[in-house]
Amino acid sequence: MASEALKTLFHPFETDALGAPAKGARALFFGAEPGFRLPDGFDAELHCVQGFRPHYRALQAARQMVTPRAEGEGYAAAFVLAGRYRGQNELWIAEALERVVPGGLILVAGSKDDGIASLRKRIDAVVPLEGSLPKYHGVAFWLRRPPGEGAAADLRAANPAMRVEERFNTAPGMFSFEKIDAGSKLLVDNLPADIRGSVADFCCGWGLLAAEVAARSPGISALDLYEAGFEALEAAKTNVEAKWAPRFFWLDLIGEAVEGRYDWIVMNPPFHQGRAAEPDIGISLIKVAAKALKSGGRLAMVANRQLPYEAVLAASFSSASELARDNCFKVLLARR
């Protein structure tokens, strides 16, 4: 089922407010999500850009051309499906400006709940918009690439790469890219002192937990990082010391098999993909972790206090206990 924002994005073509790119042309689609339907007469070669592994795999299954990062230049048009992260949206638009031909179309759409109105105002101040159209509780707006590189440079300058605590490289669009999140900090502060052997960080993000384990646990023999977000995993490669020879896996932990077997797994699992809490994500990841642990292996994880993970821990592990909690989070330890 296509999201409302996806339908908003292609609505200008449906209403003839815009003409579809011609056959033989190439178009980029930043933030492409599965389930979209191209309008009648859209004959351009579409190149999807999607770094979230579950969406990437779904687009592949639908026989779309998809890469985790944009490649090449000289595109006739670029589409941006804007999400909740302002900085990431602006960087996608900057990259679209760099990769389309001068005068090329850039079409952006998103939900009103995700701040598309403010994004429209912001971009109009950088490059005057050619038009806009509201539909499906969202807004689509479009512009043309102007001469020169000033507009893209302005957007990039406003959204620089980040350096958290003068130690970790991050960027807009990643989870907790401006500071260490409170849940991960609670887990770091309560990491068991006896972590050793082969260790995995599930849902590693930009690598905080793996880096802390590496720094505190001289007894580890192997360190693997798993993450569904391509850009976050690329950042993690710069944030975990190479002396441990860590391995990095861009993987959908729920949808793809984990080949390794571990003595320890640390995890700060996501509990939502949209705005509503989805505890089934964490439940599924706990089951995956249980299968990936050796007999006697242990899982150390953090979760929001209200999430009901104790039952699945009891069913999947021989023992489980709570190590710590604060007003928002709890740290759980389980033995396979």
N, C-alpha and C positions, 0 to 999 in steps of 0.2 A: 504494500500500500504506500503510495507516494505521500510524502509529507505535504502540508499546506504550503510551506515555503517553496518546495520544489514546483508545485503547480503555479505559484505566483511567478517564479522565475521565467517560465516559458509562456506566461499569459500574454505578454506583448506581441508574440508571434501569432498566437491564436486570434488576436483581435486585429491583426494587420497594422498595429502601431509601429511594428518593426518588420522588415523583410528578413526572412531566414537567409543565412549564409548560403551562397550558391554551391552547386556541386563542384567538387574539386578544391574547394576552400578547406582550410583547417581551423578548428576552434578548440580552445582550451576550456576546461570546466573545473574550476577550483572548488574543493569541498564537495565534489560529486557524491551523491548518495544513491543507493540502489532504489529501483522502483520508478524512476522517471520515465516519462513517455515523450519522445520528441514530437513536435507539431508536424502536421502534414506539410510537405514541401521542404523539410529540413534535410538537405542532402549533403551537408558538409561532413568532413571527417572529424569526429569528436574525440579529443584526447582528455580523458578524465584524470584528475589529480586527487588522490585520497590516501592519507597516511594512517587512517584508523583501520587496523587490520581486518576486523569483521566486515566493514563496508567494502574494503579493497577486494576481499575474497568474493563477496556477493556480486560486485561489478564484474569481476573476472568470470564468475559463473554465468552471468548474463551476456558474456561475450563482448563486453566493452573493452576498449583499449584503456588501460589504467596503469599509472605509475604513482609511487608515493611522493615524488617530487616532479615539478614541471620540467620539461626538457625542450630545448630548441627555441627558435624565434620565428618571426615572420608569420604569425597567425593572423587570420582575417578578423577573428573575434575572440573574446574571452568572457566566460560567465563565472560569476562568483556567488555561491550559495552561502550567504552570511550566517554566522552562528552567534553564540553568546559572547565570544571573546573579541572585544573591540580591536585590540592590537593585531590579532591574527587576521581579522577582516581587512584592516587597513594594509597589512603586509601583502595579503593576496591581491588587493587592488593595485598596489605598487608593482607587484610582479606582473600582473596583467598588463599594466602600462608599458612595462619593459619588453614584453614578449609579443605584443600585437604590432602590426605595421602602423606607421603614422596614419591617423584617420580611422584606424580600426575600432570596431565596436567593443565596448566593455559594458556588460549588463550585470547588474547586481540585484539580488532580492533576498529578503529575509522577513522574519516574523516581527510584528509590532512588539510582542513580548520580549524579543531579544534585542530591542533597541535600534531597529532599522531606521526609524525617523531621525535619530541623532546621527547615525552613520551617513544618511543621505545629506543632512545639513553639513556635516564635516567635509564630505567629498566635494560638495558643491562649492565650498570655499577654496578648494585646491584646484579643481577643474570644473568649469561651469557645466552643469548637467544639460543634456539635450532633451530629456523627457523623463516622466515617471508615471506609474500606473498602480493604483491600489487594487488588491484582490486577495481573497482567501485569508483575511486577517493579516495581511502582509503588504509590502510595497516592493515594486520593482522600479529601479531607476537606471538610466543609462547615460553614457558619455562617450566621447571619441578621444583617442590618444592624440594629445596636442604635440606640436613640434618640441624637440628638446627633451631633456631628462629631468627637468626641475620638479615636476609633480611627483614622480616616483621617489625622487631623492627626499622631498619634504616628508612624505609618508614614512619612509624608512627612518629618517632622523627622529621622527616622533615616537618610534617604536623600536628602540635599540635592543640588542641582546642584553640580558641581565647577568649580574654576578651576585649570587646570594651568599651573604656572609663572607665575601671576598674569597670564596672557595669553590662554589658550584656555578657552572654555566647553565643558564636557562634562556628561554625566549617566550614572547607572548604566545598564548594558545596552549601552553603546557599547564598541567595541574600545578597550582601553587608556585607559579614561576617567579613571584616577587619576594617570597619568604618561605621558610620552612613551615609547613602546615602543623597545626596543633596536634593532630592525631599521630603523625609520624614522629614528632618530637617526644610525645609520651612513650611511644614504643622504643625510640632510641634511648631515652632515659631509663628504660626498664629492660633493656636487652639482657638476657641471661649471660653470665660470665663464662659459661662452659661451652659456647658455640665452637664447634670444631668439625673437621672432616669436610665432606662435600656439602656446599651451601648454595641455595638458590634464593634469589629475590624475585618473587612473583609480583607483577604489576609494579615494576621498579621505577616507573616515571623517569625522572632525570638522574636517578641513581643514589639518592640520599642514604637509604637503608643499607645498600650494598657497600657504599663507601664507609659507613660507620662500622659495619661488621668487619670489613677488611682492616680498619684502623685499630679495632679493639680485640680482635680474635686471631692471635698468631698461630693457633692450632688448625686453621682451615687449610685444606689441601686443594680445593677447587671452588670456583665462584662463578655461577651462571646467573645472568640477568634476563628476565622475560618481560616484554612490554608490548602492548598492542598499538601504541602511538609511535609512529616512525620517528618523528622529530625529537620526542623525548628520549627515545633510545639512542639516537645519535648524540644527544647531549650527554647521556650517561657514559658514553664511550670516552668522553673527556673528563669525567668527574670521578672515575674509579681508577685507582692507581694501577698502572700497567704491570707493576712487579708481580701482581697476583695472576697475571695472564687470564683475566676474566673472559668469559664467552658471552656473547650477546645474541638474543633470539627475538626477532620481530615476529610475534606469535599471538594468535587468538587462543588464549589458554582454555577457553570453554569449547571452542570449535575445532582445535587442532591438538594432536597428541603431543605430550611431553615425553621425550625419549629418555632423559636423564633420571637417575634415582639418587636421592639425597639423604644426608644425615640430618640436615636442618633446612627449613624453609622459613623465610621472613616475609611478611606480606602486609600491605596496607591496601586492601581491595577496594575498588570503587563500589559505591552502592547506588549509583544512578547513572543513566546516560542522558536522560532529559531532565526535567525539573522535579519529577516525582521520584521518591525513594523506590528502589527496586531491590529488596533484600534477596531475591532469587539469584542475583548476580554473585553476591558474596557467598551464598549457600553453594552454588555451583563451583566456585573457586576453592572453597574448603574441601569439597569432594575431590577435585583435581589434585589439590595438594596432598591429600591422604594417599592417593594412588601413586604419587611421585616420591613419597618418602619410603625409605628402607624400613624394615621391621625395627621398631625401637626409635625411629627417627622422630623429630619433634618440629612442630609448627609454632612459631611465635607471630602473633598478628594483633592488629589494632582495629577497632570497629567503633562506630557510634554506639553509645550506651543503649539506645532503644532497639537496636537491631537484634532479632531473635536467633543468634547463631549457636547458642549453647546446645540446642537439641541436635543439630547436625554434627557438632563436634562430638557429642556423646555417642552418636550412632556410628561415626566414622573413625574414632580413635579409641584406644584402650583407656585413656584417662585424659581429663581436661580440667583446667583450673584458671582462675582469674588472678593475674599478677598485680594489676594496678587499675585504678580508674580515677577520673576527675569529673568535672561537671558535665562533660560532653562525650568522653571516650572511655573505652576499657581496653586493657591489654590482656589477651588470652594466650595460654600455653597449652598445647596438647601433645600427647605422645602416641605414636602409631602402635 
